[in-house]
Structures are given as C-alpha cells and as structure tokens.
C-alpha cells in the first residue's frame, strides 16, 4: 500500500473521489459510438474551460503529458522558412525552446532571467525587425517561479502584427482566467493533472478554426503528435488518430464535471484564497517570497526561500514525513534554497491552514501529522 499524503505540488494533484472511481468504469472500445459520445462531451467542456466559442475554436485531447501537447503545436504549425518568437523567463519557457530547436524551426529567443517580467517593447522590436516570424510562443503561468506572464498584452501585439499566437497554459488552465478569444490566442495547451483536478496521462489543445487554414500545408514532422491529424479525426468523427488512453479520457471527463459543478469562478476563487492563506503563513514564518508584486503571482503556486543553513532536501523530506509533499526549486533558484508549494486540485482553505501549522512544527522541530481524510 502507498501511504496517503497531501500533494501540495503543481501536478500530480489531489483528486476528487469521483475522478478516481471513473478509472474503474467498464472497459470500452475507442472505435465505437460510446467513446465518440465521451470525446464529444470532453471537447465541449474544454471549450467552456478555455472560453472558446464553438464556431471559432476546436479542441483535441492528446494522450501524453502537457509537453506532448506543446510538442504537437510547435511541431505542426510553423513552416520550414518561418520562425518562432519565443518569450522565456523560466524552466518551462526553456522547454519550449528545446522543442522548437529539436524540430529545426527558426528561433528568435527573447530571454529573461527567471522571475523577470517580460519587456513588451523588446518583444515588439523583434516583431518589427523580422518579417519571417510567424508564431509567438509563451508560457502563461511559469510554474518554476509562480509568475503570470503578460498574455493579454502579447496577444494584442500578435493581433497588431498578424502573427499566430501559442500559449502554454499547462499550469494556468483551470486556475487562472484563461480566455482564448479575449487574448487572441490561436493555440492554447492545457493538462488534466493540475488546476483542472484530473489525473496524469492526457493533455489538450484549444485551436482557433480560422488559423487551421494557415497551417494546412505545413509539412508533417511527425505522425503521433501531428495537430492536423488530431483535428481532422476529432472534427469528422469525434475520434483520435491513434489509440488513446481511454481510462484517462474517462477520468478527464469526470474531472471536468466536478470542476464545472463547483463552478469555474468558484474554483478560481478557492485557489486564490488558498494561496493567500499560504502566503500569509509564510510571512508569519519569516520566509521571503520570490515574487514581491502580488499582481504577478499565480493563484496556485507560491515560491519561497528557506532560511540560510537549512538543507532543502532535508527540509522536503521532513515535510513529507509529516504527510505533505512539496517541490524543491528548479535551476538557478534551487541554488538559492527556494521551495514551492502548490494549492491545485482538491485542496481546501482549511487544508492550507493545517499545512501552515505543520510547517511551523517542522521549523520548530515539533513535527505533527494532520491530514484531511478523503
């Protein structure tokens, strides 16, 4: 048996019991009407999640993590003689860079230090000076720092300069106000096992229908992750081009039902309240936050520095022994003793209050184990 712990991590997350049970439903064949009905329901709920009007946007589900959906987009929409303007200020911006470079697309990299807010004038200068840019790409919520990037403002630049716009909303969708139409987003990726409250194994993409005409002649660079193949199968038959993870489609469908039964605004409000409790607790424990500007902080991830002299790996282990799983920081921030706490999924404000008391016990040497029963 695996010991029960509270996951205060940005994926996997705590899931509702209904989501777990959905994995135990009857086996179904993915090439029959029962699956097509399931997929249709998922796709329609995803449109609601992204605020994408059905006549203007389409959605597809990819069997694979969020990186699979990002790779599906970035490998499928840029012609060989065109470039991607990538805005990067953290670990997951760097991952987008790795994908772009792997497929040999031209790259204009506008790079910032981790947790440094992008300079819009610098981005616009790139657009003015290089007519070969066809796609702008950026992370919505840079999970490695907890920062929200200027999605709306860059979307306006994409519209002004007539560029396609890709947003990695892997850690944002379900926890932030993601609106593909308002923000002029052509390709928006998301995943089940973060703020949506689902399980690992599937991700998804919301695509502007009008943009599909622009990319229909882009040469195929792969088969399994080809966006055009996925769109064609979904639009024509509510099908996938290859065998999907049927069980994870079932759990995603249930997670979306649970999410919308609570209500999108209410879920986001709960996440915001959770984060406020955690940040207040951190300040009372004299922990410095990575981000000082509240307006740049996500609703779901808080990054803080441990006091000097505390070994971060020992700290993470002690907290886990007390029943709570956290993340150490990544890249250059790990060297600065940064750790991260996420409040995605089925975590309630009371859970966050208990967590802060447990954390206080870890710092004082008085460990306590106090888990909510699911």
Buried (B, 14 or more C-beta within 10 A) or exposed (E): EEEEBBBBBBBBBBBBEEBEEBEEEEEBEBEEEEBBEBBEBBBEBBBBBBBBEEEEBBBBBBBBBBBBBBBBBBBBBBBEEBBBBBBBBBBBBBBBBEBBEEBEBBBBBBEBEBBEBBEBEEBBEBBEEEEEBBBBBBBBBBBBBBBBBBBEBBBBBBEEBEBBBBBBBBBBBBBBBBBBBEBBBBBBBBBBBBBBBBBBBBBBBBBBBEBBEBBEEBEEBEEBBBBBBBBBBBBEEBBBBEEBBBBBBBBBBBBBBBBEEBEBEEBBEBBBBBBBBBBEBBEEBEBEBBBEEEEBBBBBBBBBBBEEEBEBEEBBEBBBEBBBBBBBBBBEBBEEBBBBBBBBBBBBBEBBBBBBEBBBBBBEEEEEEBBBEE
